[in-house]
Amino acid sequence: MILMNYGYFRAAAASVDLKVADPAYNSERIITAANQAEAKDASLVVFPELCVTGYTCGDLFFQDALLKAAARECERIAKETSGLKAVIAVGLPVKKDGAIYNAAAILFKGKILALVPKSFIPNYAEFYERRQFCPAPATEVVESLYLSEKNPAVPFGTNIMICPENSPAKIAFEICEDLWAPNPPSTRHALNGANIIANLSASNEIIGKAEYRRLLANATSARLFCSYIYADASQDESSQDMVFAGHNLISENGKLLAQSALFQKEIIYADIDLSLLEAERSKTTTFGHAQAAEQNKGCYLEIPVSLKELDYDKTPIFYRSVNARPFVPSDNEKRDERCKEVITLQAQGLAKRLRHIKAKSAVIGLSGGLDSTLALLVTCRAFDLCKLDRKGILAVTMPGFGTTDRTYQNALSLAKEAGVSLKEVSIAAAVRQHFLDIGQDEGVHDVTYENSQARERTQILMDLSNKNGGIVIGTGDLSELALGWCTYNGDHMSMYGVNASIPKTLVRHLVEWEAESAQSPKFKEALLDVLNTPVSPELLPPTNGNISQKTEELVGPYELHDFFLYNVVRYGFAPAKIYFLAKKAFADYNSLQDQKAGDDNRSQDQNSPRFSKAEIKKWLKTFYSRFFSQQFKRSCMPDGAKVGTVSLSPRGDWRMPSDASCALWLSEIDELL
């Protein structure tokens, strides 16, 4: 039986009860917490800095009794967790050649695999560690250390990595202040292949430090394309001069996957996406260049371990949030910020083009639908930036065989309330003449019937732009480009596509955001009605005056397609993994949205749209089929500024042969259970 882990690796960071200078008491709590993490299927459990003794022992670290007790209890922790399948990292003081080091002991199945000393020892402000501890030896060589007479020599050094045999994980370690240093060990670790950095820390709490700590962990994981696990000392440390809060963090590629509440002594969990990290490192070639130039290449001791394999199709808990709408922030405040930023970028891109060609006019086909509405809003902002009269914007409504009164009236209202010029050109007579010229039966509602209308509209817009000395503003969006849901050399073509990197799910929020800030009640009313109108090209005759051709009934829900698009283009995930993630986001409702206290730390996103597994599979197959077959439209798409992380411009982010086979991807979808 094949176990499916989809490139995930489950890790935990734990703060525990503690008594300062009482290794026996502390080891009991560490053992208990390690067993709790094992019950949650964690493959790596990271504990705080000097957790075996307590960080705040001061000059007691010079006491031989404490050092020997720490070594003894570390060996006991290893022995009593020998039945666990997780790698465990604990902090303790160790003595080597007369010097005392602040070290991380890496334990697995009853053995102490390695001891990693702290590189940077703080000796400023409230910290006086140099009084007791020496920094890690300045050598690339991994030495040996006898923790006690009963045990064999243990590898000792910073150039050590734990490498599970059945996982792409490569785990390296640093300790507290190492993260704050200008040239932290984590940089060297990552350039030598580590994709998980574990930090055993005892970071005291002062005003504002929690946010800064979060920033450091997130920024480090972003800069190194890794996961950063930060285990912090709890409030049981001595409060003689400092207060500790047990602020545990797990970050990945710049995002916070999990964090503990302050002063709670929590174990936090996260399912780290190693395939995502690999994709980011592969795509960002400067990372590979830095790896090639790394001077410590090949100096690492890689210690293999055999971890428990976790089947993510069967595990009841997924310690990771899966955003059903990856292009749209779930937080209202962040969503407002994103909308403002996106529309500003769109407008600035168009404004630059207008200034460059010295255009005083712009032509937009205004249908009364979502995309053309957003294009109008962006163009108005661009004209304002250029200090051009909005009357130079010519909104053209071109009613045809499928136009409903609802969209027609909305187009009229939008143009009037936006203060732009409006022109109405019916395409019915011209298209009928074209049908006559090419021998098309008007009663046959096939692709020729539809595309003839789209191309006639484009011809009108192009000729009007020539007549007015202007530029045709494209209205098509990123989702339509991905699916090829546009008429080649029809609505596919323009002189500048302002929506080229805006997916449909975000288009909706941008229009809604503009509606909320609209000064005119009539303008707001029109925008809201556009939002409530079914998405349609309106190329087929209406039914009883209503839209008969609904896009999402034909090609599938845009919420699903945008989800597929993001994961295909942004990370290059395989169909099986995208299907797994889509189930978590849309069908299973058991993705982790936040880390709350409770038995399994789960919460449910009840606002996510629900699709059955069969629907997800059906539309995933549709997405891949259309994405591959419609590349020829993207290969010659008009200019349009990139505003998000996903773009399909052939001049920027996406280069793909128009005749590539999709068989490999469709075959994988067919094999999905």
TORPALO-199704 format. One record per residue (C-alpha): residue number from 1; x, y, z; residue in one letter. Coordinates in pm, whole numbers. Each point is the difference from the previous one (the first is absolute). Layout:
# residues N
PASE   zalo        X        Y        Z   drenza
PASE    NUM        X        Y        Z        A
...
//
This chain:
# residues 673
PASE   zalo        X        Y        Z   drenza
PASE      1        0        0        0        M
PASE      2      135      343      -99        I
PASE      3        4      258      277        L
PASE      4      -73      351     -118        M
PASE      5      182      276      187        N
PASE      6       -8      254     -288        Y
PASE      7      332      142      116        G
PASE      8     -120       96      349        Y
PASE      9      201      -35      321        F
PASE     10     -163       37      342        R
PASE     11      194      193      264        A
PASE     12      -68      129      350        A
PASE     13      141      267      230        A
PASE     14      -58      -44      373        A
PASE     15       27      213      314        S
PASE     16      -34     -200      322        V
PASE     17      -21       31      376        D
PASE     18      342       65      149        L
PASE     19      187       43      326        K
PASE     20      323      195      -17        V
PASE     21      302     -221       75        A
PASE     22     -212     -316       37        D
PASE     23       91     -227     -296        P
PASE     24     -189     -300      140        A
PASE     25     -327      193       19        Y
PASE     26       55      157     -340        N
PASE     27       81     -324     -176        S
PASE     28     -329     -150      122        E
PASE     29     -192      285     -165        R
PASE     30      204      -27     -319        I
PASE     31      -69     -373      -22        I
PASE     32     -373       56       55        T
PASE     33      -14      271     -268        A
PASE     34      198     -215     -246        A
PASE     35     -255     -278       44        N
PASE     36     -285      245      -57        Q
PASE     37      162      117     -323        A
PASE     38       55     -361     -106        E
PASE     39     -373      -61       46        A
PASE     40      -59      278     -254        K
PASE     41      241     -170     -246        D
PASE     42      266      271       21        A
PASE     43      326     -103     -167        S
PASE     44      203      276      166        L
PASE     45      -51      147      349        V
PASE     46      204      305       96        V
PASE     47       35      112      362        F
PASE     48      145      328      135        P
PASE     49      359      100       62        E
PASE     50      155     -152      316        L
PASE     51     -339     -154       83        C
PASE     52      161     -290      188        V
PASE     53      141      235      265        T
PASE     54     -185      323      -61        G
PASE     55      153      296     -184        Y
PASE     56       23      230      302        T
PASE     57      237     -204      221        C
PASE     58      271      270      -14        G
PASE     59      325     -100      170        D
PASE     60     -154     -333       98        L
PASE     61      116     -111     -344        F
PASE     62      350      -11      152        F
PASE     63     -119     -266      247        Q
PASE     64      121     -342      -96        D
PASE     65     -304     -157      163        A
PASE     66     -235      188     -234        L
PASE     67      202      -83     -311        L
PASE     68       14     -370       87        K
PASE     69     -371       -7       84        A
PASE     70      -79      166     -333        A
PASE     71      201     -263     -188        A
PASE     72     -159     -279      200        R
PASE     73     -354      126      -59        E
PASE     74       66       54     -371        C
PASE     75       98     -365      -23        E
PASE     76     -313      -90      195        R
PASE     77     -220      199     -239        I
PASE     78      159     -185     -290        A
PASE     79      -57     -337      166        K
PASE     80     -360       64      103        E
PASE     81      -96      130     -344        T
PASE     82      169     -289     -179        S
PASE     83     -336     -138     -109        G
PASE     84      -99      324     -172        L
PASE     85       37       52     -373        K
PASE     86       81      372       21        A
PASE     87      329      188        6        V
PASE     88       18      198      327        I
PASE     89      216      308       60        A
PASE     90       66      115      358        V
PASE     91      232      264      142        G
PASE     92      262      -52      272        L
PASE     93      345      120      111        P
PASE     94      291     -226      -96        V
PASE     95      371       15       87        K
PASE     96      274      -67     -251        K
PASE     97      372       50       54        D
PASE     98      -69      215      306        G
PASE     99     -245      233     -177        A
PASE    100     -376        5       53        I
PASE    101     -226       14     -303        Y
PASE    102     -368       78      -38        N
PASE    103     -105     -289     -221        A
PASE    104     -290     -176     -168        A
PASE    105       -8     -379       44        A
PASE    106     -164     -185     -288        I
PASE    107     -166     -323      117        L
PASE    108     -150     -286     -195        F
PASE    109     -106     -350      104        K
PASE    110      199       -7      322        G
PASE    111      317      157     -139        K
PASE    112      159      341       19        I
PASE    113       74       55     -369        L
PASE    114      185      331       30        A
PASE    115       71      309      209        L
PASE    116      -23      338     -173        V
PASE    117      157      294      192        P
PASE    118     -127      356      -12        K
PASE    119      203      217     -236        S
PASE    120      -76      353      117        F
PASE    121        7       65      375        I
PASE    122     -174      324      102        P
PASE    123      170      222      253        N
PASE    124     -194      325      -10        Y
PASE    125     -302      162      167        A
PASE    126     -157     -265      225        E
PASE    127      211     -287     -137        F
PASE    128      329     -117      157        Y
PASE    129       46     -340     -163        E
PASE    130      369       50      -77        R
PASE    131       55      -16      375        R
PASE    132      -87     -371       -5        Q
PASE    133        5     -120     -362        F
PASE    134      244       -9     -288        C
PASE    135     -111       41     -363        P
PASE    136       12     -298     -232        A
PASE    137      354      -80     -118        P
PASE    138       87      191     -317        A
PASE    139       61     -311     -207        T
PASE    140     -183     -179     -277        E
PASE    141      109     -334      144        V
PASE    142     -254     -197      202        V
PASE    143      177     -113      317        E
PASE    144      -93     -257      263        S
PASE    145     -115       40      358        L
PASE    146      -51     -254      276        Y
PASE    147     -310      114      185        L
PASE    148       67     -261      268        S
PASE    149      222     -303       55        E
PASE    150     -293     -234      -64        K
PASE    151      -62      114     -356        N
PASE    152      206        1     -319        P
PASE    153      131      321     -152        A
PASE    154     -262      228     -151        V
PASE    155       55      224     -307        P
PASE    156       48      359      119        F
PASE    157      -16      302     -230        G
PASE    158     -226      235     -195        T
PASE    159       39     -167     -341        N
PASE    160     -240     -282       76        I
PASE    161     -320      -93     -178        M
PASE    162     -265     -262       75        I
PASE    163     -115     -163     -323        C
PASE    164     -304     -231       10        P
PASE    165       45     -285     -246        E
PASE    166     -366        0     -105        N
PASE    167      -51      375      -29        S
PASE    168      157      294     -187        P
PASE    169       38      177      336        A
PASE    170      346      118      102        K
PASE    171        2      137      353        I
PASE    172      264      230      147        A
PASE    173       16      184      332        F
PASE    174       91      334      150        E
PASE    175      -60      150      342        I
PASE    176     -180      322       99        C
PASE    177      245      290      -62        E
PASE    178      119     -171     -317        D
PASE    179     -321      125     -163        L
PASE    180       77      361       96        W
PASE    181      357       -8     -134        A
PASE    182       91      178     -328        P
PASE    183      128     -324     -151        N
PASE    184     -197     -277      172        P
PASE    185       91     -368      -29        P
PASE    186     -338      -55     -170        S
PASE    187      132      165     -317        T
PASE    188      287     -249      -20        R
PASE    189     -235     -285       85        H
PASE    190     -246       90     -275        A
PASE    191      271       41     -263        L
PASE    192      111     -352       87        N
PASE    193     -346     -138      -57        G
PASE    194     -185       39      332        A
PASE    195     -368       77      -57        N
PASE    196     -103      -10      365        I
PASE    197      181      215      256        I
PASE    198      -79      -68      365        A
PASE    199       82      268      257        N
PASE    200       12      -89      370        L
PASE    201      -52      333      172        S
PASE    202      -42      179      332        A
PASE    203     -111      342     -114        S
PASE    204     -122      223      279        N
PASE    205     -312      205      -51        E
PASE    206       -3      379      -14        I
PASE    207     -240      241     -166        I
PASE    208       -8      -49     -376        G
PASE    209      239     -296       -6        K
PASE    210     -260     -260      -98        A
PASE    211      -73      182     -325        E
PASE    212      370       43      -74        Y
PASE    213       59     -369       70        R
PASE    214     -278      -92     -241        R
PASE    215      152      231     -258        L
PASE    216      343     -162       35        L
PASE    217     -133     -355      -29        A
PASE    218     -221       82     -298        N
PASE    219      271      202     -175        A
PASE    220      261     -273       51        T
PASE    221     -231     -265     -141        S
PASE    222      -75      227     -298        A
PASE    223      364       89      -68        R
PASE    224      118     -360       21        L
PASE    225     -309     -170     -148        F
PASE    226      -24     -223      305        C
PASE    227     -213      -75      300        S
PASE    228      109      160      326        Y
PASE    229     -102     -164      329        I
PASE    230       46      210      310        Y
PASE    231      -48     -156      348        A
PASE    232        6      253      283        D
PASE    233       54      -25      377        A
PASE    234     -311       25      215        S
PASE    235      -94      235      281        Q
PASE    236      140     -252      250        D
PASE    237      349      140      -58        E
PASE    238      128      225      279        S
PASE    239     -165      343        6        S
PASE    240      282      152      206        Q
PASE    241       88      233     -286        D
PASE    242     -201     -119     -299        M
PASE    243     -340     -142      -96        V
PASE    244      -41     -280     -255        F
PASE    245     -318      -85     -189        A
PASE    246       46     -322     -198        G
PASE    247      -61      160     -341        H
PASE    248       23     -296     -238        N
PASE    249       -3       57     -377        L
PASE    250        2     -208     -317        I
PASE    251       55      195     -322        S
PASE    252       28     -110     -360        E
PASE    253      114      206     -297        N
PASE    254      -91      327      169        G
PASE    255     -336     -112      140        K
PASE    256      -88      -85      357        L
PASE    257     -145     -351       13        L
PASE    258      -49      -18      377        A
PASE    259       76      191      316        Q
PASE    260      -79      -36      368        S
PASE    261     -169      256      219        A
PASE    262      235      169      243        L
PASE    263       27     -151      352        F
PASE    264     -191     -317      -95        Q
PASE    265      267     -275      -15        K
PASE    266     -144     -148     -317        E
PASE    267      111     -261     -249        I
PASE    268      -63      130     -351        I
PASE    269       -6     -210     -316        Y
PASE    270       33       64     -371        A
PASE    271       10     -206     -315        D
PASE    272      293      150     -188        I
PASE    273      -22      -12     -380        D
PASE    274      344     -113     -113        L
PASE    275     -105      -21     -365        S
PASE    276     -104      364       12        L
PASE    277      342       95      136        L
PASE    278      173     -207     -265        E
PASE    279     -205      170     -272        A
PASE    280       91      345      131        E
PASE    281      370      -83       18        R
PASE    282       -1     -146     -351        S
PASE    283     -182      298     -149        K
PASE    284      210      264      177        T
PASE    285      327      -66     -178        T
PASE    286      196      247      216        T
PASE    287      -38     -250      284        F
PASE    288      171     -262     -214        G
PASE    289      274      247      -90        H
PASE    290       61       65      370        A
PASE    291       11     -374       66        Q
PASE    292      263      -46     -268        A
PASE    293      213      272      158        A
PASE    294      -36     -136      356        E
PASE    295      346      -60      147        Q
PASE    296     -114     -258      256        N
PASE    297     -144     -228     -265        K
PASE    298       59     -364       90        G
PASE    299      114       74      357        C
PASE    300     -322     -120      161        Y
PASE    301      -53     -320      190        L
PASE    302     -333     -139     -120        E
PASE    303     -155     -241      250        I
PASE    304     -266     -230     -149        P
PASE    305     -311      -95      196        V
PASE    306     -302     -210      -91        S
PASE    307     -318      181       97        L
PASE    308     -359     -114        6        K
PASE    309     -175       59     -331        E
PASE    310     -328      187       29        L
PASE    311     -285      -56     -245        D
PASE    312     -165      340      -36        Y
PASE    313     -298     -150     -182        D
PASE    314      -88     -182      321        K
PASE    315      118      220      285        T
PASE    316     -301      172      160        P
PASE    317      191      320       73        I
PASE    318      174      233     -244        F
PASE    319      206      259      187        Y
PASE    320       -9      254     -276        R
PASE    321     -248      251     -135        S
PASE    322     -101      -37     -363        V
PASE    323     -137      323     -141        N
PASE    324     -289      -74     -234        A
PASE    325       62      339     -164        R
PASE    326      380       34      -13        P
PASE    327      -15      326     -197        F
PASE    328     -224      168      258        V
PASE    329      104       67      363        P
PASE    330     -251     -146      246        S
PASE    331       50      283      248        D
PASE    332     -228      296      -76        N
PASE    333      259      263       85        E
PASE    334      269     -170     -209        K
PASE    335     -249      -46     -283        R
PASE    336      -70      373       -5        D
PASE    337      374       70       -9        E
PASE    338       46     -251     -282        R
PASE    339     -283      150     -206        C
PASE    340      142      349       34        K
PASE    341      348     -119      -90        E
PASE    342     -113     -203     -302        V
PASE    343     -213      274     -155        I
PASE    344      281      249       59        T
PASE    345      246     -228     -182        L
PASE    346     -243      -51     -288        Q
PASE    347      -61      374      -32        A
PASE    348      368       90       22        Q
PASE    349       85     -254     -273        G
PASE    350     -262      146     -234        L
PASE    351       97      358       90        A
PASE    352      359      -68     -102        K
PASE    353     -118     -134     -338        R
PASE    354     -230      300      -55        L
PASE    355      280      246       77        R
PASE    356      246     -185     -221        H
PASE    357     -221        6     -310        I
PASE    358     -139      343       90        K
PASE    359     -353     -136      -21        A
PASE    360     -291      220       99        K
PASE    361     -261     -264      -76        S
PASE    362      -78     -357      100        A
PASE    363     -269     -232     -136        V
PASE    364     -169     -269      209        I
PASE    365     -265     -249      -97        G
PASE    366     -238       35      295        L
PASE    367     -230     -300       24        S
PASE    368     -141       48      349        G
PASE    369      192     -307      117        G
PASE    370      268      -35      266        L
PASE    371      317       21     -208        D
PASE    372      -90      302     -210        S
PASE    373     -126      175      314        T
PASE    374      338      -46      169        L
PASE    375      180      115     -315        A
PASE    376     -212      317        0        L
PASE    377       78       69      367        L
PASE    378      372      -48      -57        V
PASE    379       -1      219     -311        T
PASE    380     -175      279      189        C
PASE    381      271      -11      266        R
PASE    382      273        1     -266        A
PASE    383     -153      306     -166        F
PASE    384      -15      172      337        D
PASE    385      369      -79       57        L
PASE    386       85      149     -339        C
PASE    387     -226      301       70        K
PASE    388     -201      -83     -310        L
PASE    389     -368       77      -44        D
PASE    390     -208     -315       54        R
PASE    391     -205       99     -304        K
PASE    392      298     -130     -195        G
PASE    393     -105     -348      106        I
PASE    394     -240     -136     -259        L
PASE    395     -217     -277      142        A
PASE    396     -161     -192     -284        V
PASE    397     -302     -218       63        T
PASE    398      -64     -240     -287        M
PASE    399     -329     -185       46        P
PASE    400      -26     -322     -192        G
PASE    401     -211     -314      -20        F
PASE    402       65      -99      362        G
PASE    403       -4      338      173        T
PASE    404     -253       25      283        T
PASE    405     -162      320      115        D
PASE    406      162      -45      342        R
PASE    407      358       15     -123        T
PASE    408      -89      267     -259        Y
PASE    409     -148      231      264        Q
PASE    410      292      -62      235        N
PASE    411      244       96     -275        A
PASE    412     -188      325      -58        L
PASE    413      -10       80      373        S
PASE    414      369      -77       53        L
PASE    415      110      224     -285        A
PASE    416     -221      286      116        K
PASE    417      100      -21      367        E
PASE    418      371      -36      -81        A
PASE    419      -14      317     -207        G
PASE    420      129     -155     -322        V
PASE    421     -121       31     -359        S
PASE    422     -245     -263     -121        L
PASE    423      -69     -135     -347        K
PASE    424     -249     -268      -95        E
PASE    425       64     -214     -307        V
PASE    426     -233     -289      -69        S
PASE    427      183     -289     -161        I
PASE    428     -309     -189     -120        A
PASE    429      -12      133     -358        A
PASE    430      376      -30      -55        A
PASE    431       11     -355      133        V
PASE    432     -298     -103     -212        R
PASE    433      177      137     -307        Q
PASE    434      308     -196      101        H
PASE    435     -210     -317       38        F
PASE    436     -131       60     -351        L
PASE    437      353       50     -133        D
PASE    438      135     -324      145        I
PASE    439     -316     -209      -33        G
PASE    440      -76      -35      372        Q
PASE    441     -354      -95       98        D
PASE    442     -109      242      273        E
PASE    443     -210     -277      152        G
PASE    444      309     -214       61        V
PASE    445      141      114      334        H
PASE    446      345     -149      -36        D
PASE    447      349      136       66        V
PASE    448       -9      198     -326        T
PASE    449     -324      166      111        Y
PASE    450      160      102      329        E
PASE    451      348      100     -118        N
PASE    452     -128      210     -287        S
PASE    453     -161      229      255        Q
PASE    454      316       21      212        A
PASE    455      216       85     -300        R
PASE    456     -245      258     -128        E
PASE    457       14      176      336        R
PASE    458      380       -2       -4        T
PASE    459        4      150     -351        Q
PASE    460     -228      280      115        I
PASE    461      220       76      300        L
PASE    462      320       -4     -203        M
PASE    463     -140      229     -268        D
PASE    464     -145      242      255        L
PASE    465      337       16      174        S
PASE    466      162       91     -334        N
PASE    467     -267      259      -65        K
PASE    468       46      159      343        N
PASE    469      378      -33       16        G
PASE    470      -31     -226      303        G
PASE    471       77     -344      137        I
PASE    472     -227     -302       43        V
PASE    473       -9     -118      361        I
PASE    474      -25     -376       35        G
PASE    475     -252     -135      246        T
PASE    476       84     -373       10        G
PASE    477      134     -138      328        D
PASE    478      260     -257      110        L
PASE    479     -255     -278       55        S
PASE    480     -133       36     -353        E
PASE    481      353       -7     -138        L
PASE    482       74     -319      196        A
PASE    483     -308     -175     -138        L
PASE    484       20      162     -343        G
PASE    485     -354      128       58        W
PASE    486       38      278     -253        C
PASE    487      -35       32     -376        T
PASE    488      331       -3     -182        Y
PASE    489       51      342     -154        N
PASE    490     -331       99      151        G
PASE    491      -27       95      367        D
PASE    492      339     -173       26        H
PASE    493      159      305     -164        M
PASE    494       54      359      115        S
PASE    495      276      262       19        M
PASE    496       49      -31      377        Y
PASE    497     -159     -261      227        G
PASE    498      -49      150      345        V
PASE    499     -155     -320      140        N
PASE    500      260     -237     -146        A
PASE    501      127     -119      339        S
PASE    502     -324       36      199        I
PASE    503     -184     -331       62        P
PASE    504     -379       -5       -4        K
PASE    505      -33      -57      375        T
PASE    506      201      317       62        L
PASE    507     -182      199     -270        V
PASE    508     -318      -47      200        R
PASE    509      156      133      320        H
PASE    510      155      297     -179        L
PASE    511     -337      106     -141        V
PASE    512     -163      -56      339        E
PASE    513      271      213      166        W
PASE    514      -64      281     -249        E
PASE    515     -374      -27       65        A
PASE    516       49       39      374        E
PASE    517      195      323      -50        S
PASE    518     -220      143     -277        A
PASE    519     -119      356       68        Q
PASE    520     -302      -21     -228        S
PASE    521     -290     -223      118        P
PASE    522      -91      -74     -364        K
PASE    523      358      -99      -80        F
PASE    524        6     -228      302        K
PASE    525     -333     -152      -98        E
PASE    526      126      -74     -352        A
PASE    527      324     -154      128        L
PASE    528     -187     -223      244        L
PASE    529     -236     -117     -273        D
PASE    530      298      -86     -220        V
PASE    531      129     -213      288        L
PASE    532     -333     -181       21        N
PASE    533      -20      -66     -374        T
PASE    534      101     -352     -117        P
PASE    535      332       -4     -186        V
PASE    536      -76      -35     -372        S
PASE    537      135      102     -342        P
PASE    538     -365       55     -104        E
PASE    539       49     -141     -349        L
PASE    540     -312     -221       -5        L
PASE    541     -356      136       -4        P
PASE    542     -156       60      345        P
PASE    543     -267     -223      147        T
PASE    544     -304      204      101        N
PASE    545      221      307       17        G
PASE    546      254     -168      230        N
PASE    547      357     -111      -64        I
PASE    548       -4     -347     -154        S
PASE    549      374      -56      -32        Q
PASE    550      164      -27      342        K
PASE    551      377      -44      -18        T
PASE    552       44     -201      318        E
PASE    553     -258     -256     -113        E
PASE    554      207      -55     -313        L
PASE    555      362        4      114        V
PASE    556      -39      -43      374        G
PASE    557       10      215      315        P
PASE    558      263      273       -7        Y
PASE    559       66      -58      370        E
PASE    560      129     -346      -86        L
PASE    561      184      108     -314        H
PASE    562      178      284      180        D
PASE    563      101     -244      273        F
PASE    564      138     -240     -263        F
PASE    565      173      282     -189        L
PASE    566      179      129      308        Y
PASE    567      139     -339       98        N
PASE    568       93     -104     -355        V
PASE    569      184      318      -97        V
PASE    570      124      127      337        R
PASE    571      142     -329      130        Y
PASE    572      -17     -252     -282        G
PASE    573     -191     -249      215        F
PASE    574     -110     -328     -159        A
PASE    575     -372      -71      -59        P
PASE    576      -17     -247      290        A
PASE    577      125      258      248        K
PASE    578     -228      272     -137        I
PASE    579     -294     -240       32        Y
PASE    580      102      -75      359        F
PASE    581       22      372       82        L
PASE    582     -328       78     -174        A
PASE    583     -173     -265      211        K
PASE    584      136      166      312        K
PASE    585     -108      344     -115        A
PASE    586     -340      -79     -153        F
PASE    587     -121     -343      104        A
PASE    588      149     -128      326        D
PASE    589      -17      320      206        Y
PASE    590      272     -120      234        N
PASE    591      282      231      -99        S
PASE    592      158      180      293        L
PASE    593      -79      371        0        Q
PASE    594      169       93      326        D
PASE    595      171     -153      300        Q
PASE    596     -256       -8      280        K
PASE    597        8     -198      322        A
PASE    598     -184     -329      -27        G
PASE    599       43     -371      -50        D
PASE    600      100       18     -365        D
PASE    601       45      374      -64        N
PASE    602     -244      -14     -289        R
PASE    603     -246      257     -120        S
PASE    604     -226       12     -304        Q
PASE    605      -39      262     -268        D
PASE    606     -376       -2      -28        Q
PASE    607       10      281     -257        N
PASE    608      184     -203     -262        S
PASE    609     -211     -115     -294        P
PASE    610      -67     -372        2        R
PASE    611       63     -223     -300        F
PASE    612      -18     -378       -5        S
PASE    613      311     -203      -72        K
PASE    614     -150     -105     -332        A
PASE    615      -56      364      -96        E
PASE    616      354       94       95        I
PASE    617      141     -282     -211        K
PASE    618     -226       83     -296        K
PASE    619       93      368       -9        W
PASE    620      368      -73       68        L
PASE    621        3     -206     -317        K
PASE    622     -175      283     -185        T
PASE    623      256      247      129        F
PASE    624      301     -199     -121        Y
PASE    625     -158      -77     -337        S
PASE    626      -80      364      -68        R
PASE    627      322      134      154        F
PASE    628      213     -207     -237        F
PASE    629     -213       36     -313        S
PASE    630      -39      378       27        Q
PASE    631      363      101       45        Q
PASE    632        9      141     -355        F
PASE    633     -221      287      117        K
PASE    634      237       87      281        R
PASE    635      304      -18     -227        S
PASE    636     -113      316     -177        C
PASE    637     -192      180      273        M
PASE    638       20      382       19        P
PASE    639      212      194      247        D
PASE    640     -130       23      354        G
PASE    641      178       58      330        A
PASE    642       60     -282      246        K
PASE    643     -148       91      337        V
PASE    644       -2     -334      188        G
PASE    645      218     -308       42        T
PASE    646     -173     -185     -285        V
PASE    647       18      125     -357        S
PASE    648      -36     -173     -337        L
PASE    649      180      256     -211        S
PASE    650      235     -167     -251        P
PASE    651      239      290       55        R
PASE    652       15      -51      374        G
PASE    653     -104     -294      213        D
PASE    654     -133     -268     -232        W
PASE    655      171     -153     -301        R
PASE    656     -168     -313     -130        M
PASE    657      -18     -162     -344        P
PASE    658     -344       34     -155        S
PASE    659        7     -361     -116        D
PASE    660      110     -170      325        A
PASE    661     -179     -325       85        S
PASE    662     -226      -14      304        C
PASE    663      -13     -381       10        A
PASE    664      228      -34      304        L
PASE    665     -212      229      216        W
PASE    666     -335     -140     -116        L
PASE    667      123     -353       66        S
PASE    668       84       91      360        E
PASE    669     -348      148       47        I
PASE    670     -161     -316     -138        D
PASE    671      190     -204      259        E
PASE    672     -134      203      293        L
PASE    673     -226     -197      230        L
//
